[in-house]
Amino acid sequence: MSWVSKALNAIATIAFVAVAVAIGSTDQARADSLTDAMDTRPTHVVINYAGIAASGYDVVAFVTRGRAVKGRRDTTAEYDGATYRFANDANREIFMTDPRALEPQFGGYAAYGVRLGRKATPDTPLIWQVSDDKLYFFADEETKALWNEDVEFNTRVAQNIWQQIRIVPPALLVKSDTD
């Protein structure tokens, strides 16, 4: 995760807490529930502070349209601890017929980072590709190029590593210079 991403996540968390306090959640019970909510965020899928996956992009459009399309706030589906947004109802229905086939690989973490044993959060705008009808995100164009030097091998390695790190919090994994 780049320092910019870390800084933005920290700012978003602080803003979220500040808003919660401003609207009257100063009592201990509400503060505890906010802390619990932050502690129970899934570690196997990349979501923002509001629980939105894929940076709000329609994951079906990557596959069906071959391009990144922002999803609408009012067209969503819940799956595996995350909220996905879609450009239209048809894409939401396509997703819900087989969400496992259409969700981003490695929970939306950067594919080459997973291959190295890391959970790097992709920056936006997303750098992505569809291979064998699977959606992959990348930290940057350089790691995407490294991935594409041997897609088959890198996919196999990343899938094996993902099974080991899927539920490990990202902060507990050792950082690499090529995430």
C-alpha positions in Angstrom: 0.0 0.0 0.0 1.5 3.4 -1.0 1.9 6.1 1.6 -0.8 8.1 -0.3 -3.3 5.2 0.2 -2.4 4.9 3.8 -2.8 8.6 4.3 -6.1 8.7 2.6 -7.4 5.7 4.6 -6.3 7.4 7.8 -8.0 10.7 6.8 -11.2 8.8 5.8 -11.2 6.9 9.2 -10.6 10.2 11.1 -13.4 11.9 9.1 -15.7 8.9 9.8 -15.1 9.1 13.5 -15.4 12.9 13.6 -18.8 12.7 11.8 -19.9 9.9 14.2 -19.0 12.1 17.2 -20.6 15.2 15.6 -24.0 13.5 15.2 -24.1 12.5 18.9 -22.2 9.2 19.3 -20.3 10.5 22.3 -21.6 7.9 24.7 -19.4 4.9 25.3 -21.7 2.3 23.8 -21.8 4.0 20.4 -18.0 4.6 20.5 -17.5 0.9 21.3 -19.8 -0.1 18.4 -17.9 2.1 16.0 -14.6 0.5 17.1 -16.2 -2.9 16.8 -17.3 -2.1 13.3 -13.8 -1.0 12.3 -12.3 -4.1 13.9 -14.7 -6.5 12.1 -14.0 -5.3 8.6 -13.2 -8.2 6.4 -9.6 -8.8 5.7 -10.2 -11.0 2.6 -11.7 -8.2 0.5 -10.7 -4.6 -0.2 -13.4 -2.2 0.8 -13.4 1.5 1.6 -14.6 3.0 4.9 -18.2 2.6 3.8 -17.8 -1.1 2.9 -17.7 -0.5 -0.9 -15.7 -3.0 -3.0 -13.8 -2.4 -6.2 -13.6 1.4 -5.5 -17.3 1.6 -6.5 -16.7 0.3 -10.0 -19.1 -2.1 -11.6 -17.2 -5.4 -11.7 -19.5 -6.9 -14.3 -18.7 -4.1 -16.8 -15.0 -4.9 -16.7 -15.8 -8.3 -18.1 -18.8 -7.6 -20.3 -17.8 -4.1 -21.6 -14.1 -4.3 -21.3 -13.8 -1.1 -19.5 -14.1 0.5 -16.1 -17.6 1.9 -15.4 -18.5 3.5 -12.0 -21.5 1.8 -10.3 -24.5 3.7 -9.0 -25.1 4.3 -5.3 -28.6 3.0 -5.6 -27.8 -0.2 -7.5 -25.9 -2.5 -5.1 -25.5 -6.0 -4.0 -24.0 -7.5 -0.8 -21.6 -10.3 -1.1 -18.9 -11.9 1.1 -18.7 -8.9 3.5 -18.7 -6.2 0.9 -21.1 -4.0 -1.1 -20.7 -3.9 -4.8 -22.1 -1.2 -7.0 -23.4 -1.6 -10.5 -24.1 0.6 -13.5 -27.6 -0.9 -13.9 -29.9 -3.6 -12.6 -29.0 -6.0 -15.4 -25.4 -6.0 -14.3 -26.4 -6.5 -10.6 -28.5 -9.5 -11.7 -25.6 -11.0 -13.7 -23.4 -10.6 -10.7 -25.9 -12.2 -8.3 -26.3 -15.3 -10.5 -22.6 -16.2 -9.8 -20.8 -13.6 -7.7 -17.8 -15.9 -7.1 -17.1 -15.9 -10.8 -17.3 -12.1 -11.2 -15.8 -10.8 -8.0 -12.2 -9.4 -8.3 -9.6 -12.1 -7.8 -7.8 -12.1 -4.4 -10.5 -10.0 -2.9 -9.5 -7.0 -5.0 -6.0 -6.8 -3.7 -3.2 -6.2 -6.2 -2.5 -9.5 -7.9 1.2 -9.1 -8.1 1.3 -8.1 -4.4 -0.5 -11.3 -3.5 2.0 -13.2 -5.6 4.7 -11.8 -3.4 2.7 -12.6 -0.2 1.3 -9.1 0.3 -2.1 -7.5 0.4 -1.5 -4.3 -1.5 -4.5 -2.1 -2.1 -4.8 -0.9 -5.7 -4.8 2.9 -6.2 -7.6 4.5 -8.1 -8.1 4.9 -11.0 -7.9 1.1 -11.0 -5.3 -0.6 -13.1 -6.9 -3.9 -14.2 -7.2 -6.7 -16.7 -9.4 -9.6 -17.4 -7.7 -12.9 -18.0 -9.6 -16.2 -18.6 -12.8 -14.3 -17.6 -11.3 -13.4 -14.2 -10.9 -9.8 -13.1 -7.5 -8.8 -11.6 -6.4 -5.4 -10.1 -2.8 -4.1 -9.9 -1.0 -1.6 -7.9 0.5 0.1 -11.0 1.4 -0.5 -14.6 4.9 -1.9 -13.6 3.5 -4.7 -11.5 0.9 -5.4 -14.2 3.7 -5.8 -16.7 5.6 -8.1 -14.3 2.4 -10.2 -13.8 2.0 -10.5 -17.6 5.6 -11.8 -18.1 4.2 -15.2 -17.1 0.5 -15.0 -16.4 -0.1 -18.7 -15.9 2.8 -19.2 -13.4 2.0 -16.0 -11.5 -1.6 -16.9 -11.3 -0.8 -20.4 -9.9 1.7 -18.9 -7.3 -0.7 -16.2 -6.3 -3.6 -18.6 -5.9 -1.5 -20.8 -3.6 -0.3 -17.9 -1.5 -3.8 -16.4 -1.3 -5.0 -19.6 0.4 -2.4 -18.9 3.1 -3.0 -15.1 3.5 -6.7 -14.7 2.7 -7.7 -14.0 6.3 -4.5 -12.4 7.5 -4.8 -8.7 8.2 -2.8 -6.7 5.6 -0.7 -4.9 8.3 0.7 -8.3 9.5 2.2 -9.1 6.1 5.8 -8.1 5.3 6.1 -5.2 2.9 7.9 -5.6 -0.4 9.4 -2.9 -2.6 7.6 -4.2 -5.7 4.0 -4.1 -4.2 
